Amino acid sequence: MVFINKPPVSVERTLHLEKPVSELLEEYCRFVDCTADCIANFSLRKMLAREPEYRKWKASQDGAKGNTTKPQATAGKP
């Protein structure tokens, strides 16, 4: 039984933020005593999960992938 989970894989990415957004991020990091990476990951995950147009698009992409790669396992069953 595993008690400690492996942390998620991280990749490095460079972003250019508008100055007011960068200042807001730094201020919020101080407020919650957390890193900018943590705040960015959390914020993007939440925002994208709640975006209705993105969710529709994502479902259509997943459905398109599923239609082309799904094996015909039920072909011989009644």
N, C-alpha and C positions, 0 to 999 in steps of 0.2 A: 504494500500500500504506500502510495506516494503522499508525503505531507507537504512538500514544497513544489509548487508548479514551476516549470521552466518559464522564464520571462519571454514576452513576445520578441520576435526579431525586429530590430531597429535598423533603419537605413538613414543615411545622412542626405539631407535635401537642403538646398539654399533657397530662401525666399526673400523677396524684397517687400517690406512693409511700408505703408505710408507712415510718416512720422507720428501723427496722432495715434495711429493703431499701435505702433511700437511702444509708445509711451504708456498707452492704456494696458498693453500686455505686461510691461515691466511693473507697473503699479499693481496690477492684479496678482502678479507673482509674489510681490511683497505681502499683499493682503492675505493670501492663502498659504504663504511660505512653501512655494513649490517652484519647479523649474518651468521655463517657457516651453520646453519640449512637452512636458506633461500637460500643460494647459492647452497647447495647440492640438495634441492628440485627442484629448477629451472633448474639446470644443468642436473639432471637425467631425469626430465620430457622432456626437449628438446632433449637430446641425444636419449632416448628410442623412442620418437615419430619419429625421423628421421632415425632410424636403419631399413633398408629394410628387412633384414632377420627376425628380431623380429616382424615387422609388418605383414609379411606373416604368421609366426607362430601364432601370436595373432589372426589373422583373421580365421585361421583354427581351433583354440581352440574355438573361439566365435561361429563359424559355427557348430562345433560339439555339443556345448551346446544347440544351437538353434534348432538343429534337434531332440534332445531328449526331450526337454521341451516345444516345440511349440504345442499349441492345434490345433486340426483340426477344426477351426471355419468355414471354407468354404465348409464343406462336403455336406450341403444341398442346396447350391447355384448353379445356372446354370453356 
